[in-house]
Amino acid sequence: RHLLLDDMFQSVCPIIDDWWHLTSDLQQQADAIKREAQSTERPVVAIHARGGDKIRELGKYIDPETNKYPMERGMRRLIATHPSIQVSPPTCLILSDDYQYAQTVKAMAQDILKCQHFIMRVPNDPTASYEIKVFRHMPEQIRCEAAKEYLIDIELMSWATYLIANHRANADSIAAFLRKCRFYHDMSTIVPGTGASAFTFWV
């Protein structure tokens, strides 16, 4: 199984590496965030906290007590597979389309991962929560700017030392390939928020 994946990556990585290029202004924005994260001299854990309509798509994974996707399991899985995080608590980069959910995930990360520094890429509006049916009817300029932010998020998710990702979200699947093909991360450095262990999950 692993050999098949190795063969697949050998085939697709040159294509992906050639395909993924941000425009200079977006790359500059992403690089500025990377520099801020690197300045802490700690490992960086990116946490993709998709809320909004994604919550409804993931019914069987929802925590009945909080009604939210169980990112806590992913955090604990990351600690179990990479115990060095407990020795050097990380900088946590939270990327979310849902303001309230991002605050919940931040509190989890503070408690479980003991994050020493947070970088929050979340909406400023406390009521913000992504809904595709609403998004489709927004003005073109707003949708365009949101798409640019989405691309920056994928770049950051791909670059970070570790990634706690959402189940079957498109951005996370792209990031999984970029982590392997562009940034040469081992696939064990990405875990789903459910805490599942199979790295084939992403491909």
C-alpha positions in Angstrom: 0.0 0.0 0.0 2.8 2.4 0.9 4.7 1.5 -2.2 1.6 2.3 -4.3 1.4 5.7 -2.7 5.1 6.3 -3.3 4.6 5.5 -6.9 1.7 7.9 -7.1 3.6 10.7 -5.5 6.5 10.2 -7.9 4.0 10.6 -10.7 2.0 13.5 -9.5 4.5 15.6 -7.5 6.2 17.1 -10.6 2.8 18.2 -11.9 1.6 19.6 -8.6 4.9 21.4 -8.0 4.6 23.0 -11.4 0.9 23.8 -11.0 0.9 25.5 -7.6 2.1 29.1 -7.7 0.5 32.0 -5.9 0.6 35.5 -7.4 3.4 37.7 -6.1 1.0 39.7 -3.8 -0.6 36.6 -2.3 2.8 35.0 -1.8 4.1 38.1 0.0 1.1 37.9 2.3 1.7 34.2 3.0 5.4 34.8 3.6 4.7 37.6 6.1 2.6 35.2 8.1 5.3 32.5 7.9 7.9 35.0 9.1 5.7 35.8 12.1 5.3 32.2 12.9 9.0 31.4 12.5 10.0 34.3 14.7 8.7 32.2 17.7 11.3 29.5 16.9 8.8 26.8 17.7 7.0 24.2 15.6 3.9 25.5 13.8 0.6 23.6 14.0 -1.9 24.7 11.5 -5.5 23.9 12.4 -8.1 24.1 9.7 -11.3 24.7 11.6 -14.0 24.6 8.9 -17.3 25.6 10.4 -20.6 26.8 8.9 -22.1 24.4 6.4 -19.3 21.9 6.9 -20.6 21.1 10.3 -23.8 19.7 8.8 -21.9 17.6 6.2 -20.1 15.7 8.9 -22.9 14.5 11.1 -21.3 11.2 12.3 -18.2 13.1 13.4 -20.0 15.8 15.3 -19.5 16.0 19.1 -23.0 15.8 20.5 -22.1 17.9 23.5 -20.7 20.9 21.6 -22.4 20.2 18.2 -19.0 20.9 16.6 -16.4 18.9 14.6 -14.2 17.1 17.2 -10.9 18.8 16.6 -9.9 17.8 20.2 -9.4 14.2 19.0 -7.0 15.4 16.3 -5.0 17.5 18.7 -4.6 14.5 21.1 -3.7 12.2 18.1 -1.0 14.7 17.1 0.5 14.7 20.6 0.4 10.8 20.6 2.3 10.6 17.3 4.6 13.5 17.9 5.3 13.7 21.6 8.0 16.3 21.1 5.3 18.9 20.8 4.8 18.6 24.6 8.5 19.4 25.1 8.4 22.4 22.8 4.9 23.8 22.8 4.0 25.1 19.4 2.8 28.2 17.7 -0.7 27.6 16.6 -2.1 28.9 13.3 -5.9 28.7 13.2 -7.6 29.1 9.9 -11.3 29.2 9.9 -14.4 30.6 8.1 -16.4 30.5 11.4 -15.6 33.1 14.0 -17.3 31.4 17.0 -16.0 28.0 16.1 -12.4 29.4 15.8 -12.7 30.7 19.4 -13.7 27.2 20.6 -10.8 25.6 18.7 -8.4 28.2 20.1 -9.4 27.3 23.6 -8.9 23.6 22.9 -5.5 24.3 21.4 -4.5 26.3 24.4 -5.6 23.5 26.8 -4.3 20.5 24.9 -1.4 21.7 22.7 -0.3 24.4 25.2 0.2 26.8 22.3 2.7 29.6 23.2 1.6 31.9 20.4 -1.5 32.1 18.2 -1.9 33.5 14.7 -5.6 33.8 13.9 -6.8 33.8 10.3 -10.5 34.1 11.0 -13.3 36.6 10.0 -13.5 39.7 12.1 -17.3 39.5 12.2 -18.4 37.5 15.3 -21.5 36.3 13.3 -19.4 35.1 10.3 -19.9 31.5 9.2 -19.5 30.2 5.7 -22.6 29.0 3.9 -22.1 28.1 0.2 -25.7 29.0 -0.7 -25.2 32.5 0.7 -21.7 32.8 -0.7 -22.8 32.2 -4.3 -25.0 35.2 -4.2 -22.5 37.6 -2.8 -21.0 40.3 -5.0 -18.2 39.2 -7.3 -15.5 41.3 -5.5 -16.3 39.8 -2.1 -16.1 36.3 -3.6 -12.9 37.1 -5.3 -11.2 38.4 -2.1 -12.5 35.3 -0.2 -10.9 33.1 -2.8 -7.6 34.8 -2.4 -7.7 34.3 1.3 -8.5 30.7 0.7 -5.4 30.2 -1.5 -3.2 31.8 1.2 -4.7 29.4 3.8 -3.9 26.4 1.6 -0.3 27.7 1.3 0.0 28.0 5.0 -1.6 24.7 5.7 0.9 23.1 3.3 3.9 24.8 4.8 3.3 24.4 8.6 5.2 21.8 10.6 2.0 20.0 11.4 -1.6 20.2 10.1 -4.8 19.2 11.9 -7.2 19.1 9.1 -10.9 18.8 8.3 -12.5 15.6 7.0 -12.7 15.6 3.2 -12.4 19.3 2.8 -11.0 20.3 -0.6 -8.5 22.6 0.8 -7.1 19.9 3.1 -6.7 17.4 0.2 -4.8 20.0 -1.8 -2.7 20.8 1.2 -1.9 17.1 1.7 -0.4 16.8 -1.7 1.5 20.1 -1.4 2.9 19.1 2.0 4.4 16.0 0.4 5.3 17.4 -3.0 6.3 21.1 -2.3 7.4 21.2 1.3 8.5 17.5 1.7 6.7 16.9 4.9 6.1 13.3 6.0 2.5 12.3 5.7 2.4 11.5 9.5 2.5 15.3 10.1 -1.1 15.7 9.0 -3.9 14.3 11.1 -7.7 14.7 10.7 -9.6 16.4 13.5 -11.4 13.1 14.1 -8.1 11.6 15.3 -8.0 8.9 12.6 -4.6 7.5 12.0 -4.6 6.4 8.4 -2.5 8.8 6.3 -4.1 7.4 3.1 -7.2 9.3 4.3 -6.0 12.4 2.4 -5.4 10.9 -1.0 
